[in-house]
Amino acid sequence: MSKPQGSSVKERAETALKDEFLVNAVKFTTEKLKNGKKAATAEHGNWEEWRERGRQIRAHTIAHLDYYLNQFVDHARAQGVHVHFAPEAKDAARIAVEIAKHKQAKSVVKSKSMVSEEVHINEAFEGIGIESIESDLGEYIIQLANEPPSHIIIPAIHKNRYQIADLLSKEAGETLAPDTKILAGFARRKLRDKFLEADIGLTGANFGIAESGSIVIFENEGNARMVSTVPKTQITLMGMERLIPTWDDLEVMATLLPRSATGQKLTVYMSGITGPRRTADGDGPEEMHIIIVDNGRSLQLGDPDFQELLNCIRCGACLNACPVYRHIGGHSYPGTYSGPIGAVLTPALNKNTEEWQDIANASSLCGACYEACPVKIPLHDMLVYLRNRKVERGYTTAGEKLAMKGFKMLMKSSGRFKQAVKLGQTGQKLLVRDGYIRSQFGPLKGWTAYRHIPALPSRSFRERWPQLDAEVGASLPPMPEAMKSRMESIVAGRKERGTKR
Amino acid sequence: MNTSDPSFLAKMEQQSREQQKRFIGHIANRLGRGGAGDSRKPEHPYRGAPEFWNRYELTHEERIERFMGNWRAAGGHTERVAGWEELSGVVTRILQEHGAQSTIRHDLPELAGLRLEQQLPELAHRVWNGQDPDASLAAAAYTDAGIVLVDDAVAYTGSLVVTSSAEKGRSVSLLPNLLIAIVPTERMKTRLGEVMGRLSCSAGEGLPAGVHFISGPSRSSDIENDLTIGVHGPGIAYALIVG
C-alpha cells in the first residue's frame, strides 16, 4: 500500500494542504458528521449520563479483561467457533493465511475492519496469490487506488467522484460517468459476484459479547452481513479489548456509537453473530474462526496514563472535532489510525516514542477530542504524557535542550530576567516594523512563518507594576467591613489547619 | 474445500489453548494479577443502560407512530394494515408496484397465509429451505423481493429484528433488492434494551446464530458524501405493521 508522501507530519501536512479538493472535502465531511452528532445527542438527551455509563462499562471491562476474555472464548468455543490468539500483527496474518491455504481458497471478501489494516491482511493474502477484496464502498475505492483509509468512518473522504469514476472505469473496462448512482451501481454488481464466488468472508468486530461469545458488527451498506452470510468460512479479526460483558451493555454502545459516528439513531444494520450456522440453518458460515489480536494493546494495561486508551469504540468523533485533523486530513498521520486517537494510539501501540515523536506535537491540546469522545477518553492529556515521555527518554533535539537550559537559567533569577528583557527591547529594534516582528529567519521562524510576533513594549509589565498597583488600589471601593472580617477569618482558619489555599 | 480436515482443526485448537494461557496470563500480569487470569466473576455494577432509561416507556400507539416516523426518516416505506386478511392485498399491491418478478419468503405459516402463489400466479415464488441451502441461497441472490416476519421491532430507533433458523434464512432479508417485513403490532417494543434483555437471558444456550437489527434500506455516503441507497442490501424496504 502506498504510504503518504513525506517523513514528518509537517511534510505530509504540507502536501495535503496543497490539495484543494482534499482540504474542502475533509472540512465539509467532518462538519457534516459533527453537526449530525450534535443534533442526534441533543435529540436523545441526557448525553452526559450516557457518556458516563459508556465510560464505566468500558473501564470495567478493561480492568477485568482477563476474566472477560476467558469467558468470551469459552462461550465462543461452546458454539463451535475456532478461537485463535495473535500476540502480534504478524501472528494474526499468519493464522489467517494458514486457514486460507488449508481451504485452498482462491478469494477472500472483506468487510471494513481497522484491525485488518493494522495486520496488513490484504498484502498477506495477495502474497500467497489469494485475491482479497474490500467490499465496503469506500474501502473498495481506496483499495483500487492502493491507498490507506483517511478517516475511520468514511475512508475515501479524500477522493472526488471524477477520481472514483476513473478508478472504477479501469475495473469495469468501460468508461463510467462520474455519477454517484452509476458508480455505486457498478460496485454493487461487481461485488455481488465476488460475494457469491468467495471462499472466505473476513470481518472485523465492533464488539465481542463475553456472556455469549458473540461478535457484533455495525454497518450501513449490508456488506458485512454479506460477508458473514454467503461464504462457507468466516474469519473475524478482533482487537482483544473490543469486549463488553453482556447484551444489556450493547444497548449503551448502540446508543453511543452510531450517534457519535454519523448522527444516526442506529446504523442500518447491527448484527450479532453467535457461532457458525446451526446444523439446520441454510446460510451463514459453516466454519467460523475468531482471531483475537493484541499487537501492542496489552502495553497500555496497568499504565495509569494510557490504559483508558483501550476504552475507545472507534467512532471517529474525535477526528471530526479536532481542529488539526480538520485541516490536514488523515494521510498526514503516520499509522492506520488518524486524528487525535491515532496521534495517541499509533505511538502507544508501537511503543516507539522516537519514531513517532512528531505526531504528539501536532495538537493544540484544546481538548475538543475529549469533549467529543462518547467514552470520555482524555486524549489531550495523553498527548502531554507522550511529549513528557519523549523528553524523559531524551528524544529532544540539541537545540531544544539548549533552549530549555537557557530558559531555566533565565527564569531562576529575577535580575537575569530583567536584564534579558532590557536586552530584548534594545536588540529587537532592527526587526520591528509597526509594532510587529515579521522576519522569517532564526529560531523564531516556526512562529513567524505564519504569524507576526508583537514587539516587546518599551516598558515591561514588571516595570509598570508599581504604578498599576497604586492605580488599582486607588480605584477600588473600600471593602465592606463584614466581608473583610469574613475574609480575615477564612485566612486565619487556613493558617490554623495548615492548608495553603 | 468447504469443510476443514479435522486433524488440521485439532492441531490449531491445541495451539490455541496453549497460546490462550500465555496470552491471557500476560494480560493478567499487566493488570497486576498473576496466573492464568482472574477466574472469579467480577462485580458489574454498571450493567446496561442508566437506570432512568429503563423506565422510559411509550404507549402502544406512540410506539407505532414513533417507529413509522423513524423508518420513513431512514428512507424506508411503512404502512399500517388493519389485519392479516388485508395484508395479502397490500403485499400483492407492493410487489406489482415495483414490478417484482420473483419472491422468496421465510418458511412460516403466517407468510404462507398470504397466499401469494394464488394472488400472483405469474410470479416465481420460492420458500426458504434450510434443507437445500445452496439452492436457497442462489435463488435469494437473484430474486426481486424478500418477505420476512420480524421477531421484534424497536420504536425508539426505528429498527426491525430478524433472527436466523432453518425456516428463516438470513439471505431473505439481505439479498433481494425489495424487502417486505411484516411487523405484528404486539412485537413492537419501545427500547433496544427490551430486546437485549431477552438475548441476554438466552446467552450461552438458545441464541440463534444470526440476530440482525435492520433500521432502513441499505445506504452509503462514501462517494463525496452523496447518499446512495441500496449499495449491497435492499434498496427498497417496507415495514408493514399489522394490527
Interface residues (C-beta under 8 A of the other chain):
Chain A: A25 F28 T29 K32 N46 E49 W50 R53 Q56 I57 H60 A63 H64 L65 D66 Y67 L69 N70 V73 H75 A78 Q79 H82 V83 H84 F85 P87 I95 E98 I99 H102 K103 Q104 S135 D136 L137 G138 I141 I154 P155 A156 N160 R161 I164 T180 K181 L183 A184 A187 R188 L191 R192 L196 I209 E211 S212 S214 N220 E221 G222 N223 R225 M226 S228 T229 V230 K232 T233 M240 P245 T246 W247 D248 D249 L250 E251 V252 A254 T255 Q264 K265 L266 T267 V268 Y269 M270 S271 G272 I273 T274 G275 P276 R277 R278 A280 D281 G282 D283 G284 E286 E287 I292 D294 S298 L299 L301 G302
Chain B: M1 N2 T3 S4 D5 F8 L9 M12 E13 Q15 S16 Q19 Q20 R22 F23 I24 H26 I27 A28 R30 L31 G32 R33 A36 G37 D38 S39 R40 K41 P42 H44 P45 Y46 R47 G48 A49 P50 F52 W53 N70 A74 W128 N129 G130 Q131 D132 P133 S136 L137 A138 A141 Y156 T157 G158 S159 S164 S165 A166 G169 R170 S171 L174 R191 L192 G193 M196 G197 L199 S200 A203 G204 L207 P208 A209 G210 V211 H212 F213 I214 S215 G216 P217 S218 R219 S220 S221 D222 I223 E224 N225 D226 T228 G230 V231 H232 G233 P234
